[in-house]
Amino acid sequence: MMLQTIVFAAARSRAHGPTAALWHAVELHRPAAEVDGACELTLCGALARVSPEQQWPVAAFDVCPACVPLAR
């Protein structure tokens, strides 16, 4: 039996109208170097730009409340 580790990257969404930019979680299915700065679909369904220099979970207050439980 093979054990698969799920790796999450941090991604920053853009402020959109009245909503603020938030940090989201993205499940990586390829090396982080391949998604450097690319927009990806987050766990909550938003599009956000991956920030490989940031680790998930992000130590910030502006974190997506929907991504937090999904990334556990």
ABEGO torsion letter per residue (X at the ends): XBBBBBBBBBBBBBBBEABBBBBBBBBBABBAAAABGBBBBBAAGBBBBBBAABBOBBBBABBBAAAAAAAX
